[in-house]
Amino acid sequence: MSDETIRECGHWDGTARRLCRDVDGVRLYATGLRCARHTPAALTHRPEPQPGPGWPAHRKEAA
């Protein structure tokens, strides 16, 4: 067996009674690994959040 783990979508499709298991474009969310069709935003029919500017310039670096 290899030590490499396969990253697959863990969204449960209750209608089909199975996991999605898509492996393309899978990212980690608070709800687990999700493909682009099953992100939290996609499930609520909202656009994906866009990357922001990062750490605000007026704040000092964390010590």
Buried (B, 14 or more C-beta within 10 A) or exposed (E): EEEEEEBBBBBEEEEEEEEBBBEEEBEEEEEEBBBBEBBEEBEEEEEEEEEEEEEEEEEEEEE
